[in-house]
Amino acid sequence: MKTVAGMCVAALMAAPVLAADPPGFALWRASDLKSHDAALSKHVADDHSSRETLADYKSHRFRMLYRDADGNPEQHDAIIDIVMVQSGEGTLVIGGTMLGRRTTGRGESVGTRLDGGDRHALGPGDIVHIPAGIPHSFLVPGGKHITYVLLKIPAS
């Protein structure tokens, strides 16, 4: 008669061996992002935002941002932004003319506001692709917030 322990050892030996995750692999579960969201909401700076780099792979970067008021418009001439809204609500303004533009780095600029442009309401689950070279800004209604994961990748 086989023992329970013996059957367990035999079953484990017959189980497939799972390889370790490859270098660079990352998984952010919904529960992880919810925790990051809560933590960011407690550390909002004077610019009404809080941000955290989730991973930096040199060629692309994952960040998480929390905003509780309008953000300054920005433009990245060689970077594509992919935005995945986690919580809250807001409006993305893309295009138009950036006023008060100042250069913050090579191919990077921020401004004081956008005149014109197209407005897109955003909420949880929405995903947006913002091409390189397009000025954009997030607007947040009073008393509300928006939290999103941002993937920054180089334009080809």
DSSP file with accessible surface (Angstrom, degrees, kcal/mol):
  #  RESIDUE AA STRUCTURE BP1 BP2  ACC     N-H-->O    O-->H-N    N-H-->O    O-->H-N    TCO  KAPPA ALPHA  PHI   PSI    X-CA   Y-CA   Z-CA
    1    1 A M              0   0  237      0, 0.0     2,-0.2     0, 0.0     0, 0.0   0.000 360.0 360.0 360.0 131.6    0.0    0.0    0.0
    2    2 A K        -     0   0  171      1,-0.1     2,-0.2     4,-0.0     3,-0.0  -0.537 360.0-126.2 -80.0 145.9    1.4    3.4   -1.0
    3    3 A T     >  -     0   0   93     -2,-0.2     4,-2.2     1,-0.1     5,-0.2  -0.502  18.2-118.4 -86.6 159.0    1.6    6.1    1.6
    4    4 A V  H  > S+     0   0  106      1,-0.2     4,-2.3     2,-0.2     5,-0.2   0.927 116.9  52.3 -60.9 -42.0    0.1    9.6    1.1
    5    5 A A  H  > S+     0   0   69      1,-0.2     4,-2.4     2,-0.2    -1,-0.2   0.918 108.4  50.4 -61.9 -42.2    3.6   11.1    1.4
    6    6 A G  H  > S+     0   0   36      1,-0.2     4,-2.3     2,-0.2    -1,-0.2   0.904 109.9  49.6 -64.1 -40.2    4.9    8.7   -1.3
    7    7 A M  H  X S+     0   0   97     -4,-2.2     4,-2.4     2,-0.2    -1,-0.2   0.894 110.1  51.6 -66.4 -37.4    2.1    9.6   -3.7
    8    8 A C  H  X S+     0   0   70     -4,-2.3     4,-2.5     2,-0.2    -2,-0.2   0.925 110.0  48.5 -64.7 -44.2    2.7   13.3   -3.2
    9    9 A V  H  X S+     0   0   83     -4,-2.4     4,-2.3     1,-0.2    -2,-0.2   0.935 112.2  49.2 -61.6 -43.8    6.4   12.9   -3.9
   10   10 A A  H  X S+     0   0   58     -4,-2.3     4,-1.6     1,-0.2    -2,-0.2   0.917 111.3  49.5 -62.6 -41.6    5.6   10.9   -7.1
   11   11 A A  H  X S+     0   0   64     -4,-2.4     4,-1.0     1,-0.2    -1,-0.2   0.913 111.3  48.9 -64.9 -41.2    3.1   13.5   -8.2
   12   12 A L  H  < S+     0   0  135     -4,-2.5     3,-0.3     1,-0.2    -1,-0.2   0.889 109.9  51.4 -65.8 -38.4    5.6   16.3   -7.7
   13   13 A M  H  < S+     0   0  155     -4,-2.3    -1,-0.2     1,-0.2    -2,-0.2   0.832 111.1  48.7 -68.6 -29.5    8.3   14.5   -9.6
   14   14 A A  H  < S+     0   0   86     -4,-1.6    -1,-0.2    -5,-0.2    -2,-0.2   0.665  90.3 101.6 -83.3 -16.4    5.9   14.0  -12.5
   15   15 A A  S  < S-     0   0   46     -4,-1.0     2,-0.0    -3,-0.3    -3,-0.0  -0.366  84.9-101.0 -68.6 145.1    4.8   17.6  -12.6
   16   16 A P        -     0   0  109      0, 0.0     2,-0.5     0, 0.0    -1,-0.1  -0.366  33.3-116.9 -65.7 147.8    6.4   19.7  -15.3
   17   17 A V        -     0   0  144     -3,-0.1     2,-0.5    -4,-0.1    -4,-0.0  -0.757  27.4-144.3 -86.1 124.2    9.3   22.0  -14.3
   18   18 A L        -     0   0  152     -2,-0.5     2,-0.1     1,-0.0     3,-0.1  -0.789  13.0-130.2 -93.0 131.4    8.4   25.6  -14.8
   19   19 A A        -     0   0   92     -2,-0.5    -1,-0.0     1,-0.1     2,-0.0  -0.408  28.8 -99.7 -74.9 155.2   11.1   27.9  -15.9
   20   20 A A        -     0   0   94      1,-0.1    -1,-0.1    -2,-0.1     0, 0.0  -0.322  52.3 -83.6 -67.5 156.6   11.8   31.2  -14.1
   21   21 A D        -     0   0  116      1,-0.1    -1,-0.1    -3,-0.1     3,-0.1  -0.349  53.3-105.8 -60.5 143.4   10.4   34.3  -15.7
   22   22 A P    >   -     0   0   81      0, 0.0     3,-2.1     0, 0.0    -1,-0.1  -0.299  46.7 -81.5 -69.2 156.2   12.7   35.7  -18.4
   23   23 A P  T 3  S+     0   0  138      0, 0.0     3,-0.1     0, 0.0     0, 0.0  -0.295 118.4  24.8 -55.7 137.5   14.7   38.8  -17.6
   24   24 A G  T 3  S+     0   0   51      1,-0.3     2,-0.1    -3,-0.1    -3,-0.0   0.294  86.1 138.3  89.8  -9.3   12.6   41.9  -18.1
   25   25 A F    <   +     0   0  109     -3,-2.1     2,-0.3     2,-0.0    -1,-0.3  -0.448  26.1 175.3 -69.2 140.0    9.3   40.2  -17.5
   26   26 A A        -     0   0   39     -2,-0.1     2,-0.4    -3,-0.1    29,-0.0  -0.994  15.8-170.3-145.6 145.3    6.9   42.2  -15.4
   27   27 A L        -     0   0   90     -2,-0.3     2,-0.6     2,-0.0    -2,-0.0  -0.985   2.3-170.4-136.8 122.1    3.3   41.7  -14.3
   28   28 A W        -     0   0   69     -2,-0.4     2,-0.1     4,-0.0    -2,-0.0  -0.947  17.6-152.3-112.1 109.0    1.2   44.3  -12.6
   29   29 A R     >  -     0   0  151     -2,-0.6     4,-2.3     1,-0.1     3,-0.4  -0.389  28.4-108.8 -75.8 158.2   -2.0   42.8  -11.3
   30   30 A A  H  > S+     0   0   82      1,-0.2     4,-2.3     2,-0.2     5,-0.2   0.886 121.9  54.0 -55.0 -38.9   -5.1   44.9  -11.0
   31   31 A S  H  > S+     0   0   75      1,-0.2     4,-1.8     2,-0.2    -1,-0.2   0.875 107.0  51.4 -66.3 -35.5   -4.8   44.6   -7.2
   32   32 A D  H  > S+     0   0   65     -3,-0.4     4,-2.3     2,-0.2    -2,-0.2   0.932 110.6  47.9 -64.0 -45.4   -1.2   45.9   -7.4
   33   33 A L  H  X S+     0   0   19     -4,-2.3     4,-2.7     1,-0.2    -2,-0.2   0.879 108.4  54.7 -65.8 -35.6   -2.3   48.9   -9.5
   34   34 A K  H  X S+     0   0  163     -4,-2.3     4,-2.3    -5,-0.2    -1,-0.2   0.911 109.0  48.4 -63.2 -40.4   -5.1   49.7   -7.1
   35   35 A S  H  X S+     0   0   81     -4,-1.8     4,-2.3     2,-0.2    -2,-0.2   0.912 111.8  48.9 -65.1 -42.3   -2.5   49.8   -4.2
   36   36 A H  H  X S+     0   0   45     -4,-2.3     4,-2.8     2,-0.2     5,-0.2   0.914 109.7  53.3 -62.3 -42.0   -0.3   52.1   -6.3
   37   37 A D  H  X S+     0   0   21     -4,-2.7     4,-2.0     1,-0.2    -2,-0.2   0.945 110.1  46.8 -57.4 -49.3   -3.3   54.3   -7.0
   38   38 A A  H  X S+     0   0   43     -4,-2.3     4,-0.6     1,-0.2    -1,-0.2   0.915 113.6  48.5 -62.2 -41.7   -4.1   54.6   -3.3
   39   39 A A  H >< S+     0   0   45     -4,-2.3     3,-1.2     1,-0.2     4,-0.2   0.920 110.2  51.0 -66.6 -42.9   -0.5   55.3   -2.4
   40   40 A L  H >< S+     0   0    9     -4,-2.8     3,-1.8     1,-0.3    -1,-0.2   0.874 101.4  62.1 -63.0 -35.6   -0.1   58.0   -5.1
   41   41 A S  H 3< S+     0   0   44     -4,-2.0     3,-0.4     1,-0.3    -1,-0.3   0.713 101.1  54.3 -65.5 -16.5   -3.2   59.8   -4.0
   42   42 A K  T << S+     0   0  154     -3,-1.2    -1,-0.3    -4,-0.6    -2,-0.2   0.456 106.6  50.8 -94.4  -2.7   -1.6   60.4   -0.6
   43   43 A H  S <  S+     0   0  136     -3,-1.8     2,-0.4    -4,-0.2    -1,-0.2  -0.314  70.1 159.0-131.9  51.2    1.6   62.1   -2.1
   44   44 A V        -     0   0   47     -3,-0.4     6,-0.2     6,-0.1    23,-0.1  -0.620  28.5-144.2 -82.3 129.2    0.2   64.8   -4.4
   45   45 A A    >   -     0   0   56      4,-2.8     3,-2.1    -2,-0.4     4,-0.2  -0.207  34.7 -87.3 -83.8 178.2    2.7   67.6   -5.2
   46   46 A D  T 3  S+     0   0  165      1,-0.3    -1,-0.1     2,-0.2    -2,-0.1   0.747 126.3  63.3 -59.2 -25.1    2.1   71.3   -5.7
   47   47 A D  T 3  S-     0   0   82      2,-0.2    -1,-0.3     1,-0.0    22,-0.1   0.302 118.3-112.1 -84.7  12.1    1.5   70.6   -9.4
   48   48 A H  S <  S+     0   0   92     -3,-2.1    20,-2.1     1,-0.2    21,-0.6   0.788  83.3 100.9  65.3  30.0   -1.6   68.4   -8.4
   49   49 A S  E     -A   67   0A   2     18,-0.2    -4,-2.8    -4,-0.2     2,-0.3  -0.959  49.6-165.3-140.3 161.0    0.1   65.2   -9.5
   50   50 A S  E     -A   66   0A  12     16,-2.1    16,-2.8    -2,-0.3     2,-0.3  -0.984  17.8-176.5-141.8 140.0    1.9   62.2   -8.1
   51   51 A R  E     -A   65   0A  90     -2,-0.3     2,-0.3    14,-0.2    14,-0.2  -0.975  13.5-172.0-143.9 154.9    3.9   59.8  -10.2
   52   52 A E  E     -A   64   0A  67     12,-2.1    12,-2.8    -2,-0.3     2,-0.7  -0.991  25.3-129.1-145.5 134.4    5.9   56.6   -9.9
   53   53 A T  E     -A   63   0A  63     -2,-0.3    10,-0.3    10,-0.2     3,-0.1  -0.783  20.0-173.4 -82.8 119.5    8.1   54.7  -12.4
   54   54 A L  E     -     0   0A  27      8,-2.1     2,-0.3    -2,-0.7     9,-0.2   0.855  70.0 -13.0 -80.3 -38.5    6.9   51.1  -12.4
   55   55 A A  E     -A   62   0A  18      7,-1.7     7,-2.9   -29,-0.0     2,-0.5  -0.933  53.7-156.0-163.4 142.5    9.7   49.9  -14.7
   56   56 A D  E     +A   61   0A  99     -2,-0.3     5,-0.2     5,-0.2    -3,-0.0  -0.972  12.6 174.4-125.1 112.9   12.3   51.5  -16.9
   57   57 A Y        -     0   0   70      3,-2.8     2,-2.5    -2,-0.5     4,-0.1   0.081  47.0-120.2-103.9  19.7   13.6   49.3  -19.7
   58   58 A K  S    S+     0   0  199      1,-0.2     3,-0.1     2,-0.2    -1,-0.1  -0.266 110.3  52.2  70.5 -52.7   15.8   52.0  -21.3
   59   59 A S  S    S+     0   0   73     -2,-2.5     2,-0.3     1,-0.2    -1,-0.2   0.705 126.5   8.0 -84.4 -18.3   13.9   51.8  -24.7
   60   60 A H        -     0   0   61     93,-0.2    -3,-2.8     2,-0.0     2,-0.4  -0.977  68.0-151.6-157.0 160.3   10.5   52.2  -23.0
   61   61 A R  E     -AB  56 152A  75     91,-2.0    91,-2.8    -2,-0.3     2,-0.5  -0.998   8.0-146.4-143.0 140.9    9.1   53.0  -19.6
   62   62 A F  E     +AB  55 151A  40     -7,-2.9    -8,-2.1    -2,-0.4    -7,-1.7  -0.933  27.0 171.4-104.7 128.5    6.0   52.3  -17.5
   63   63 A R  E     -AB  53 150A  46     87,-2.8    87,-3.5    -2,-0.5     2,-0.4  -0.922  23.8-144.9-130.0 159.5    4.8   55.0  -15.2
   64   64 A M  E     -AB  52 149A   0    -12,-2.8   -12,-2.1    -2,-0.3     2,-0.4  -0.995  20.3-170.6-125.1 131.7    1.7   55.5  -13.1
   65   65 A L  E     -AB  51 148A   4     83,-2.8    83,-2.5    -2,-0.4     2,-0.4  -0.965  12.8-164.4-127.1 142.6    0.3   59.0  -12.6
   66   66 A Y  E     -AB  50 147A  29    -16,-2.8   -16,-2.1    -2,-0.4     2,-0.4  -0.981  12.6-177.7-121.1 131.0   -2.4   60.4  -10.3
   67   67 A R  E     +AB  49 146A  13     79,-2.6    79,-2.2    -2,-0.4   -18,-0.2  -0.999  20.2 177.5-130.2 138.0   -3.8   63.9  -11.1
   68   68 A D  S    S+     0   0   53    -20,-2.1    75,-0.3    -2,-0.4     2,-0.3   0.192  76.2  24.1-120.6  14.9   -6.4   65.8   -9.1
   69   69 A A  S    S-     0   0   23    -21,-0.6    77,-0.1   -22,-0.1    69,-0.1  -0.957 104.1 -56.5-161.1 172.1   -6.4   69.0  -11.2
   70   70 A D        -     0   0   91     70,-0.4    69,-0.2    -2,-0.3     2,-0.2  -0.212  52.1-139.5 -57.1 143.6   -5.5   70.0  -14.8
   71   71 A G        -     0   0    8     67,-3.1    -1,-0.1     1,-0.1     3,-0.1  -0.644  23.2 -98.4 -99.9 160.0   -2.0   69.2  -16.0
   72   72 A N        -     0   0   95     -2,-0.2    66,-0.2   -25,-0.1    40,-0.1  -0.524  46.1-103.5 -71.9 144.7    0.3   71.4  -18.1
   73   73 A P        -     0   0    1      0, 0.0    38,-2.2     0, 0.0     2,-0.3  -0.345  44.6-175.1 -66.8 151.5    0.3   70.6  -21.8
   74   74 A E  E     -EF 110 136B  42     62,-2.5    62,-2.3    36,-0.2     2,-0.3  -0.950  15.8-159.4-143.6 162.6    3.3   68.7  -23.0
   75   75 A Q  E     -E  109   0B  24     34,-2.2    34,-2.1    -2,-0.3     2,-0.5  -0.984   2.2-165.0-147.0 135.5    4.8   67.5  -26.3
   76   76 A H  E     -E  108   0B   8     -2,-0.3    57,-3.0    58,-0.3     3,-0.5  -0.975   4.8-163.9-122.0 113.5    7.4   64.8  -26.9
   77   77 A D  S    S+     0   0   85     30,-3.2    31,-0.1    -2,-0.5    -1,-0.1   0.761  90.5  23.9 -71.5 -24.4    8.8   65.0  -30.5
   78   78 A A  S    S+     0   0   61     29,-0.4    77,-2.5    54,-0.1     2,-0.4   0.215 108.4  83.6-125.6  14.5   10.3   61.4  -30.4
   79   79 A I  E     -C  154   0A  43     -3,-0.5     2,-0.4    75,-0.3    54,-0.3  -0.974  58.6-150.9-126.1 134.6    8.1   59.6  -27.8
   80   80 A I  E     -C  153   0A  25     73,-3.5    73,-2.3    -2,-0.4     2,-0.5  -0.841  14.9-148.8 -96.4 135.3    4.7   58.0  -28.1
   81   81 A D  E     -CD 152 130A   2     49,-2.0    49,-3.5    -2,-0.4     2,-0.5  -0.926   9.9-169.2-105.6 129.6    2.5   58.0  -25.0
   82   82 A I  E     -CD 151 129A  34     69,-2.5    69,-3.0    -2,-0.5     2,-0.5  -0.988  12.0-162.3-116.3 120.9    0.1   55.1  -24.4
   83   83 A V  E     -CD 150 128A   1     45,-2.7    45,-2.8    -2,-0.5     2,-0.5  -0.908  12.1-172.6-110.4 129.1   -2.3   55.9  -21.6
   84   84 A M  E     -CD 149 127A  46     65,-2.8    65,-2.7    -2,-0.5     2,-0.3  -0.959  22.9-138.7-121.9 106.7   -4.4   53.2  -19.8
   85   85 A V  E     +C  148   0A   3     41,-2.7    40,-2.6    -2,-0.5    63,-0.3  -0.512  24.3 176.4 -72.7 128.4   -6.9   54.8  -17.4
   86   86 A Q  E     -     0   0A  64     61,-3.0     2,-0.3     1,-0.3    62,-0.2   0.818  60.9 -12.1 -97.6 -44.2   -7.1   53.0  -14.0
   87   87 A S  E    S+C  147   0A  23     60,-1.6    60,-2.4    37,-0.1    -1,-0.3  -0.978  98.9  26.9-154.7 164.6   -9.5   55.1  -12.0
   88   88 A G  E    S-C  146   0A  21     -2,-0.3     2,-0.3    58,-0.2    58,-0.3  -0.339  73.1 -91.4  80.9-160.0  -11.3   58.5  -12.0
   89   89 A E        +     0   0   87     56,-2.6     2,-0.3    34,-0.2    34,-0.2  -0.983  44.3 142.1-153.6 157.9  -12.2   60.6  -14.9
   90   90 A G  E     -G  122   0B   5     32,-1.7    32,-3.2    -2,-0.3     2,-0.4  -0.968  41.1 -97.6-175.3-174.5  -10.9   63.4  -17.0
   91   91 A T  E     -GH 121 139B  38     48,-2.7    48,-3.3    -2,-0.3     2,-0.5  -0.995  22.1-148.2-127.6 132.5  -10.5   64.9  -20.4
   92   92 A L  E     -GH 120 138B   2     28,-2.9    28,-2.3    -2,-0.4     2,-0.5  -0.890  10.7-161.0 -98.5 126.1   -7.6   64.5  -22.8
   93   93 A V  E     -GH 119 137B   5     44,-3.2    44,-2.2    -2,-0.5     2,-0.4  -0.944  12.9-177.2-105.2 125.2   -6.9   67.5  -25.0
   94   94 A I  E     +GH 118 136B  40     24,-2.4    24,-3.0    -2,-0.5    42,-0.2  -0.968  45.4   3.1-125.2 143.5   -4.8   66.7  -28.1
   95   95 A G  S    S+     0   0   20     40,-2.9     2,-0.1    -2,-0.4    39,-0.0  -0.362  73.4 105.5  83.8-165.2   -3.5   69.0  -30.8
   96   96 A G  S    S-     0   0   41     -2,-0.1     2,-0.5    18,-0.1    20,-0.2  -0.388  80.0 -48.5  85.5-167.1   -4.1   72.7  -30.9
   97   97 A T  E     -J  115   0C  90     18,-2.9    18,-2.9    -2,-0.1     2,-0.6  -0.922  47.8-137.3-111.1 126.5   -1.5   75.4  -30.1
   98   98 A M  E     -J  114   0C  12     -2,-0.5     3,-0.4    16,-0.2     2,-0.3  -0.716  20.2-158.0 -85.4 121.8    0.6   75.2  -27.0
   99   99 A L  E    S+J  113   0C  53     14,-3.1    13,-3.1    -2,-0.6    14,-1.2  -0.723  72.0  22.4 -96.6 152.4    1.0   78.6  -25.3
  100  100 A G  S    S-     0   0   48     -2,-0.3    -1,-0.2    11,-0.3    10,-0.1   0.798  85.5-175.6  65.2  30.1    3.8   79.5  -23.0
  101  101 A R        +     0   0  116     -3,-0.4     2,-0.3    10,-0.2    10,-0.2  -0.315   9.5 174.4 -64.3 134.6    6.0   76.7  -24.5
  102  102 A R  E     -I  110   0B 149      8,-2.7     8,-2.2    -2,-0.0     2,-0.3  -0.995  32.5-115.7-139.4 143.5    9.4   76.1  -22.9
  103  103 A T  E     +I  109   0B 113     -2,-0.3     6,-0.3     6,-0.2     3,-0.1  -0.612  28.4 176.1 -78.8 131.5   11.9   73.4  -23.7
  104  104 A T  E     -     0   0B  80      4,-2.2     2,-0.3     1,-0.4     5,-0.2   0.476  66.8 -24.0-111.9  -8.0   12.5   71.0  -20.9
  105  105 A G  E >  S-I  108   0B  31      3,-1.2     3,-2.2     0, 0.0    -1,-0.4  -0.955  99.3 -37.9 177.4 179.1   14.9   68.6  -22.7
  106  106 A R  T 3  S-     0   0  250      1,-0.3     3,-0.1    -2,-0.3   -29,-0.0  -0.409 130.4  -9.2 -62.4 114.3   15.8   67.4  -26.2
  107  107 A G  T 3  S+     0   0   28     -2,-0.3   -30,-3.2     1,-0.2     2,-0.4   0.641 115.1 111.3  72.7  13.6   12.6   67.2  -28.1
  108  108 A E  E <   +EI  76 105B  54     -3,-2.2    -4,-2.2   -32,-0.2    -3,-1.2  -0.968  37.3 163.6-122.5 136.2   10.5   67.8  -25.0
  109  109 A S  E     -EI  75 103B   7    -34,-2.1   -34,-2.2    -2,-0.4     2,-0.3  -0.989  17.6-162.0-148.6 156.0    8.5   70.8  -24.1
  110  110 A V  E     -EI  74 102B  26     -8,-2.2    -8,-2.7    -2,-0.3   -36,-0.2  -0.913  12.3-170.5-129.6 160.9    5.7   72.0  -21.7
  111  111 A G        -     0   0    1    -38,-2.2   -11,-0.3    -2,-0.3   -10,-0.2  -0.730  34.7-111.0-138.2-172.3    3.4   74.9  -21.9
  112  112 A T  S    S-     0   0   95    -13,-3.1     2,-0.3     1,-0.4   -12,-0.2   0.721  90.0 -19.2 -98.5 -27.2    0.9   76.8  -19.9
  113  113 A R  E     -J   99   0C 137    -14,-1.2   -14,-3.1   -41,-0.1     2,-0.5  -0.977  57.5-115.5-169.2 165.1   -2.2   75.8  -21.9
  114  114 A L  E     -J   98   0C  24     -2,-0.3     2,-0.5   -16,-0.2   -16,-0.2  -0.937  19.7-153.1-109.6 131.4   -3.5   74.5  -25.2
  115  115 A D  E     -J   97   0C  63    -18,-2.9   -18,-2.9    -2,-0.5     2,-0.2  -0.910  69.1 -13.8 -99.4 130.0   -5.7   76.6  -27.5
  116  116 A G  S    S+     0   0   57     -2,-0.5    -2,-0.1   -20,-0.2     2,-0.0  -0.476  79.4 132.0  79.2-151.5   -7.9   74.5  -29.6
  117  117 A G        -     0   0   33     -2,-0.2     2,-0.4   -24,-0.1   -22,-0.2  -0.147  61.7 -70.8  89.1 169.6   -7.4   70.8  -30.0
  118  118 A D  E     -G   94   0B 108    -24,-3.0   -24,-2.4    -2,-0.0     2,-0.4  -0.834  41.4-141.7-102.5 141.0   -9.7   67.9  -29.7
  119  119 A R  E     -G   93   0B 166     -2,-0.4     2,-0.4   -26,-0.2   -26,-0.2  -0.866  15.9-175.3-107.4 135.9  -11.3   66.9  -26.4
  120  120 A H  E     -G   92   0B  86    -28,-2.3   -28,-2.9    -2,-0.4     2,-0.2  -0.982  21.6-134.3-133.1 117.9  -11.8   63.2  -25.4
  121  121 A A  E     -G   91   0B  85     -2,-0.4     2,-0.4   -30,-0.2   -30,-0.2  -0.479  27.8-161.0 -67.6 139.5  -13.6   62.2  -22.2
  122  122 A L  E     +G   90   0B  14    -32,-3.2   -32,-1.7    -2,-0.2     3,-0.0  -0.954  17.7 160.6-127.0 146.9  -11.7   59.4  -20.3
  123  123 A G    >   -     0   0   14     -2,-0.4     3,-2.2   -34,-0.2   -38,-0.3  -0.906  51.0 -45.0-150.9 177.0  -12.7   56.9  -17.7
  124  124 A P  T 3  S+     0   0   86      0, 0.0   -38,-0.2     0, 0.0     3,-0.1  -0.157 122.5  20.5 -52.8 134.1  -11.5   53.6  -16.2
  125  125 A G  T 3  S+     0   0   62    -40,-2.6     2,-0.1     1,-0.3   -39,-0.1   0.191  89.1 131.2  93.0 -15.8  -10.5   51.0  -18.9
  126  126 A D    <   -     0   0   67     -3,-2.2   -41,-2.7   -42,-0.1     2,-0.4  -0.462  39.7-161.0 -71.2 143.4   -9.9   53.5  -21.6
  127  127 A I  E     -D   84   0A 121    -43,-0.2     2,-0.4    -2,-0.1   -43,-0.2  -0.992   6.8-170.3-126.7 134.0   -6.7   53.2  -23.6
  128  128 A V  E     -D   83   0A  29    -45,-2.8   -45,-2.7    -2,-0.4     2,-0.6  -0.975  14.7-153.6-128.9 139.0   -5.3   56.1  -25.7
  129  129 A H  E     -D   82   0A 111     -2,-0.4   -47,-0.2   -47,-0.2    -2,-0.0  -0.957  12.8-168.3-109.2 116.8   -2.4   56.2  -28.1
  130  130 A I  E     -D   81   0A   3    -49,-3.5   -49,-2.0    -2,-0.6     3,-0.1  -0.929  18.5-136.0-108.6 110.7   -0.8   59.7  -28.4
  131  131 A P    >   -     0   0   61      0, 0.0     3,-1.2     0, 0.0   -55,-0.2  -0.209  29.5 -91.0 -62.9 156.1    1.5   60.0  -31.4
  132  132 A A  T 3  S+     0   0   29      1,-0.2   -55,-0.2   -54,-0.1   -52,-0.1  -0.296 109.8  29.8 -61.1 148.1    4.9   61.7  -31.0
  133  133 A G  T 3  S+     0   0   29    -57,-3.0    -1,-0.2   -54,-0.3   -56,-0.2   0.487  89.0 119.0  82.4   3.4    4.9   65.4  -31.8
  134  134 A I    <   -     0   0   58     -3,-1.2   -58,-0.3   -58,-0.3    -1,-0.2  -0.890  62.3-130.9-105.9 120.9    1.3   66.1  -30.7
  135  135 A P        +     0   0   12      0, 0.0   -40,-2.9     0, 0.0     2,-0.3  -0.442  36.6 173.1 -66.1 143.9    0.7   68.5  -27.8
  136  136 A H  E     -FH  74  94B   3    -62,-2.3   -62,-2.5   -42,-0.2     2,-0.3  -0.990  16.6-175.7-152.8 156.3   -1.6   67.1  -25.2
  137  137 A S  E     - H   0  93B   9    -44,-2.2   -44,-3.2    -2,-0.3     2,-0.5  -0.990  21.1-130.9-154.0 147.3   -2.9   67.8  -21.8
  138  138 A F  E     - H   0  92B   9     -2,-0.3   -67,-3.1   -46,-0.2     2,-0.4  -0.897  18.8-162.1-103.1 130.8   -5.1   66.2  -19.1
  139  139 A L  E     - H   0  91B  33    -48,-3.3   -48,-2.7    -2,-0.5   -69,-0.1  -0.929   4.0-166.1-111.1 135.8   -8.0   68.1  -17.6
  140  140 A V        -     0   0    9     -2,-0.4   -70,-0.4   -50,-0.2   -50,-0.1  -0.985  21.9-120.8-125.9 125.2   -9.5   67.0  -14.3
  141  141 A P    >   -     0   0   54      0, 0.0     3,-2.1     0, 0.0   -52,-0.1  -0.277  46.2 -83.2 -62.1 149.3  -12.9   68.3  -13.0
  142  142 A G  T 3  S+     0   0   76      1,-0.3     3,-0.1   -73,-0.0   -73,-0.1  -0.228 116.3  14.6 -52.9 134.5  -12.8   70.0   -9.6
  143  143 A G  T 3  S+     0   0   88    -75,-0.3    -1,-0.3     1,-0.3     2,-0.2   0.467 112.8  95.0  79.4   0.8  -13.0   67.5   -6.8
  144  144 A K    <   -     0   0  102     -3,-2.1     2,-0.3   -76,-0.2    -1,-0.3  -0.568  54.5-157.1-113.2 179.5  -12.2   64.6   -9.1
  145  145 A H        -     0   0   47     -2,-0.2   -56,-2.6    -3,-0.1     2,-0.3  -0.951   7.1-150.4-147.8 166.8   -9.1   62.7  -10.0
  146  146 A I  E     -BC  67  88A   0    -79,-2.2   -79,-2.6    -2,-0.3     2,-0.4  -0.986   9.3-169.7-139.6 136.4   -7.7   60.5  -12.8
  147  147 A T  E     +BC  66  87A   0    -60,-2.4   -61,-3.0    -2,-0.3   -60,-1.6  -0.995  15.8 168.4-124.7 134.2   -5.1   57.8  -12.4
  148  148 A Y  E     -BC  65  85A   4    -83,-2.5   -83,-2.8    -2,-0.4     2,-0.5  -0.989  35.6-125.3-146.5 151.5   -3.4   56.2  -15.4
  149  149 A V  E     -BC  64  84A  10    -65,-2.7   -65,-2.8    -2,-0.3     2,-0.5  -0.845  31.3-156.4 -91.4 133.8   -0.6   53.9  -16.4
  150  150 A L  E     -BC  63  83A   9    -87,-3.5   -87,-2.8    -2,-0.5     2,-0.6  -0.967   9.5-163.7-118.8 123.5    1.6   55.5  -19.0
  151  151 A L  E     -BC  62  82A  30    -69,-3.0   -69,-2.5    -2,-0.5     2,-0.6  -0.949   9.1-163.4-104.6 119.7    3.8   53.6  -21.4
  152  152 A K  E     +BC  61  81A  20    -91,-2.8   -91,-2.0    -2,-0.6   -71,-0.2  -0.934  15.8 170.5-106.1 119.2    6.4   55.8  -23.1
  153  153 A I  E     - C   0  80A  47    -73,-2.3   -73,-3.5    -2,-0.6   -93,-0.2  -0.953  36.8-102.3-129.0 149.1    8.0   54.3  -26.2
  154  154 A P  E     - C   0  79A  70      0, 0.0   -75,-0.3     0, 0.0     2,-0.2  -0.427  35.2-119.9 -68.5 141.6   10.3   55.8  -28.8
  155  155 A A              0   0   39    -77,-2.5   -78,-0.0    -2,-0.1   -77,-0.0  -0.561 360.0 360.0 -75.9 145.6    8.7   56.7  -32.1
  156  156 A S              0   0  167     -2,-0.2    -1,-0.1   -77,-0.0   -77,-0.0  -0.375 360.0 360.0 -88.5 360.0   10.2   54.9  -35.0
